[in-house]
Amino acid sequence: MDKLKNKVAIITGASKGIGASIARYFAAEGAKVIVNYASSKEDADKVVQSITENDGTAVPVQGDVSKESDVARILEETKKAFGSLDILVNNAGIYQYAPIEQVSTESFHQQFNINVLGSLLMIQASLQLFGDKGGNIINISSGVSKTPLPTGSVYSATKAALDAITVSLSKEFSGRNIRINSILPGGVETEGSRSAGFIGTEAEKNLIAHTPLGRIGQPEDIAKAVVFIASDDAAWITGEMISVSGGIYGL
């Protein structure tokens, strides 16, 4: 298992859910992983422990990606720990579903600051560590960037913006050996979807009914796809929006 042997990767928002699974799968494939977290230190430490117990290499680094000073520290800690950077996975994100009448200025800026600005700041900073050798950027978007759901107007907009950034930068990076792609998960069972009360509801049953593969996704379903895009197996893929959703349709 060495698809990512000796690669250095930052996974933002890696203390739980999809991010934690990506960190574990990257480490299992030989990557040296920065497990970024904003506030869940205990969970991040558990992810790192699970990696090191399986002979992997990982370091927890706190940082709010929407803050420039924190982003600078994340990259500095990466350089201090591993000397360089090969892969950035922009996974940190927040979602808030609410009717349009209840959308607030605060919730708008919170979602755009983390989901969009945070990704841009991480990309900007990562370019310095990529250097002349190039690098690989993977944005964790969402299926709702293409098929927005009711009460998800702001969240869907942040993910559509992230996809636009992916396509634009894939062209801007021409000749620099930097690949950038978006992964668009469908419904995934995570701590977040469970705590939000989604799992076990009629809404979940409706989602599964519109999913040809007949189940809700698991974090490892997304992690395995991210490993592929991060590896040399995907060396000819950039600027793409790749759905990992069980074929969901019609919502």
C-alpha positions as CSV (number, residue, x, y, z in Angstrom):
1,M,0.0,0.0,0.0
2,D,2.2,2.8,-1.2
3,K,0.2,4.9,-3.7
4,L,1.2,8.0,-1.7
5,K,4.6,6.9,-0.3
6,N,6.6,9.8,1.2
7,K,4.0,12.4,0.0
8,V,3.3,15.1,2.5
9,A,-0.4,16.0,2.7
10,I,-2.5,18.5,4.6
11,I,-6.1,17.5,5.3
12,T,-8.1,20.4,6.7
13,G,-11.0,19.6,9.0
14,A,-9.6,16.1,9.6
15,S,-10.7,15.5,13.2
16,K,-14.0,13.8,12.2
17,G,-16.1,12.4,9.4
18,I,-14.8,12.5,5.9
19,G,-11.6,14.4,6.7
20,A,-10.6,11.8,9.4
21,S,-11.2,9.0,7.0
22,I,-9.1,10.7,4.3
23,A,-6.3,11.2,6.8
24,R,-6.3,7.5,7.8
25,Y,-6.4,6.3,4.2
26,F,-3.7,8.7,3.1
27,A,-1.4,7.4,5.9
28,A,-2.2,3.8,5.1
29,E,-0.9,4.6,1.5
30,G,2.3,6.0,2.9
31,A,1.6,9.7,3.1
32,K,2.9,11.9,6.0
33,V,-0.3,13.6,7.1
34,I,-1.1,16.9,8.8
35,V,-4.4,16.4,10.6
36,N,-5.8,19.9,10.8
37,Y,-8.6,20.8,13.2
38,A,-10.3,24.0,14.3
39,S,-11.5,23.1,17.8
40,S,-11.8,19.3,18.2
41,K,-8.3,18.7,19.6
42,E,-9.4,15.4,21.3
43,D,-10.8,14.0,18.1
44,A,-7.8,15.1,16.1
45,D,-5.5,13.4,18.6
46,K,-7.5,10.2,18.3
47,V,-7.1,10.3,14.5
48,V,-3.4,10.8,14.8
49,Q,-3.2,8.0,17.4
50,S,-5.0,5.6,15.1
51,I,-2.6,6.4,12.3
52,T,0.6,6.0,14.4
53,E,-0.7,2.8,15.9
54,N,-0.8,1.4,12.4
55,D,2.8,2.5,11.7
56,G,1.7,5.7,9.9
57,T,3.0,9.2,10.3
58,A,0.7,12.1,11.3
59,V,0.8,15.4,13.2
60,P,-2.1,17.3,14.6
61,V,-2.2,21.1,13.8
62,Q,-4.8,23.5,15.1
63,G,-6.0,26.2,12.8
64,D,-9.1,28.0,11.6
65,V,-8.7,28.1,7.8
66,S,-10.8,31.3,7.5
67,K,-8.1,33.2,9.4
68,E,-4.9,34.2,7.5
69,S,-2.7,34.0,10.6
70,D,-3.9,30.4,11.4
71,V,-3.4,29.4,7.8
72,A,0.2,30.7,7.9
73,R,0.8,28.7,11.1
74,I,-0.6,25.5,9.5
75,L,1.8,25.8,6.7
76,E,4.7,26.7,9.0
77,E,4.0,23.7,11.2
78,T,3.9,21.5,8.0
79,K,7.3,22.8,6.9
80,K,8.7,22.3,10.4
81,A,7.4,18.7,10.6
82,F,8.0,17.5,7.0
83,G,9.9,20.1,5.1
84,S,7.6,20.4,2.1
85,L,4.1,19.8,0.8
86,D,2.7,17.6,-2.0
87,I,-1.0,17.4,-1.5
88,L,-3.7,19.8,-0.1
89,V,-7.1,18.5,0.7
90,N,-9.6,21.3,1.4
91,N,-12.1,19.4,3.5
92,A,-12.9,21.9,6.3
93,G,-16.4,23.1,5.9
94,I,-19.7,24.0,7.6
95,Y,-23.2,23.6,6.5
96,Q,-26.4,25.3,7.8
97,Y,-29.8,24.5,6.2
98,A,-32.5,27.1,6.8
99,P,-35.4,28.7,4.9
100,I,-34.5,31.8,3.0
101,E,-36.5,33.9,5.6
102,Q,-34.1,32.7,8.3
103,V,-30.8,33.2,6.5
104,S,-28.7,35.7,8.4
105,T,-25.8,37.8,7.5
106,E,-23.8,35.9,10.2
107,S,-24.6,32.4,8.8
108,F,-23.9,33.6,5.2
109,H,-20.4,34.9,6.1
110,Q,-19.6,32.0,8.4
111,Q,-20.3,29.5,5.6
112,F,-18.5,31.5,2.8
113,N,-15.6,32.3,5.1
114,I,-14.8,28.7,5.9
115,N,-16.0,26.9,2.8
116,V,-14.7,29.3,0.1
117,L,-12.3,31.9,1.6
118,G,-10.7,29.2,3.8
119,S,-10.0,27.0,0.7
120,L,-8.6,30.0,-1.2
121,L,-6.3,31.0,1.7
122,M,-5.0,27.4,2.0
123,I,-4.4,27.2,-1.7
124,Q,-2.5,30.5,-1.7
125,A,-0.3,29.4,1.2
126,S,0.3,25.9,-0.1
127,L,1.7,27.2,-3.4
128,Q,4.8,28.4,-1.5
129,L,5.5,24.9,-0.2
130,F,4.7,23.2,-3.5
131,G,7.6,25.1,-5.1
132,D,8.8,24.2,-8.6
133,K,7.9,20.5,-8.2
134,G,4.2,21.3,-8.4
135,G,1.5,19.8,-6.3
136,N,-2.0,18.4,-6.0
137,I,-5.1,20.2,-4.6
138,I,-8.4,18.4,-3.9
139,N,-11.4,20.4,-2.9
140,I,-14.1,18.5,-1.1
141,S,-17.3,20.0,-2.6
142,S,-20.8,18.4,-2.6
143,G,-23.4,17.1,-4.9
144,V,-25.5,20.0,-3.9
145,S,-23.2,22.3,-5.9
146,K,-25.0,20.9,-9.0
147,T,-28.4,19.8,-7.5
148,P,-29.2,22.3,-4.6
149,L,-31.8,21.2,-2.1
150,P,-34.5,23.3,-0.5
151,T,-33.3,25.4,2.5
152,G,-29.7,24.9,1.3
153,S,-29.3,28.0,-0.8
154,V,-26.2,29.4,0.9
155,Y,-24.4,26.1,1.5
156,S,-25.1,25.1,-2.1
157,A,-23.7,28.4,-3.3
158,T,-20.5,27.9,-1.3
159,K,-19.9,24.6,-3.0
160,A,-20.8,25.9,-6.4
161,A,-18.2,28.6,-5.8
162,L,-15.6,26.0,-4.8
163,D,-16.2,24.1,-8.0
164,A,-15.8,27.3,-10.0
165,I,-12.5,27.9,-8.2
166,T,-11.4,24.4,-9.2
167,V,-12.0,24.9,-12.9
168,S,-10.5,28.4,-13.0
169,L,-7.4,27.5,-11.2
170,S,-6.8,24.4,-13.2
171,K,-6.4,26.7,-16.2
172,E,-4.4,29.3,-14.2
173,F,-2.0,26.6,-13.1
174,S,-1.2,25.7,-16.7
175,G,2.5,24.8,-17.0
176,R,3.1,24.6,-13.3
177,N,2.5,20.9,-12.7
178,I,-0.3,21.6,-10.2
179,R,-3.4,19.5,-10.5
180,I,-6.7,20.6,-8.9
181,N,-10.0,18.7,-8.8
182,S,-13.3,18.7,-6.9
183,I,-14.8,15.7,-5.2
184,L,-18.6,15.9,-4.9
185,P,-19.9,13.5,-2.2
186,G,-23.6,12.5,-2.1
187,G,-25.2,11.8,1.3
188,V,-22.7,10.5,3.8
189,E,-23.2,9.2,7.3
190,T,-20.9,11.2,9.6
191,E,-20.9,12.6,13.1
192,G,-22.4,15.8,11.6
193,S,-25.3,14.1,9.7
194,R,-26.1,12.1,12.8
195,S,-26.0,15.0,15.2
196,A,-28.1,17.0,12.8
197,G,-30.8,14.3,13.1
198,F,-30.7,13.3,9.5
199,I,-29.8,9.6,9.9
200,G,-32.9,7.5,10.4
201,T,-35.4,10.1,9.1
202,E,-37.7,10.1,6.1
203,A,-35.3,12.5,4.4
204,E,-32.6,9.8,4.6
205,K,-35.0,7.2,3.3
206,N,-35.9,9.5,0.4
207,L,-32.2,10.1,-0.4
208,I,-31.5,6.3,-0.5
209,A,-34.5,5.8,-2.7
210,H,-32.9,8.2,-5.2
211,T,-29.5,6.5,-5.0
212,P,-29.1,3.6,-7.5
213,L,-26.6,1.9,-5.2
214,G,-29.2,1.7,-2.5
215,R,-27.5,3.1,0.6
216,I,-26.1,6.2,2.2
217,G,-22.4,6.8,1.7
218,Q,-19.7,6.1,4.3
219,P,-16.6,8.3,4.9
220,E,-14.4,5.6,3.5
221,D,-16.3,5.8,0.2
222,I,-15.1,9.3,-0.3
223,A,-11.6,8.7,1.2
224,K,-10.9,6.0,-1.4
225,A,-11.8,8.3,-4.3
226,V,-9.6,11.0,-2.8
227,V,-6.7,8.6,-2.6
228,F,-7.1,7.9,-6.3
229,I,-7.2,11.5,-7.3
230,A,-4.2,12.2,-5.0
231,S,-2.1,9.4,-6.6
232,D,-0.2,9.2,-9.8
233,D,-3.0,6.9,-11.1
234,A,-4.9,10.2,-11.7
235,A,-1.9,12.1,-13.2
236,W,-3.9,13.1,-16.3
237,I,-6.9,14.4,-14.4
238,T,-7.3,18.1,-13.5
239,G,-10.1,20.7,-13.5
240,E,-12.7,18.0,-13.0
241,M,-15.8,17.8,-10.7
242,I,-16.0,14.1,-9.8
243,S,-19.3,12.8,-8.2
244,V,-18.9,10.2,-5.6
245,S,-22.5,9.7,-4.7
246,G,-23.8,6.2,-5.4
247,G,-25.4,7.7,-8.6
248,I,-27.9,9.9,-6.8
249,Y,-30.4,11.6,-9.0
250,G,-33.7,13.5,-9.1
251,L,-33.6,15.4,-5.7
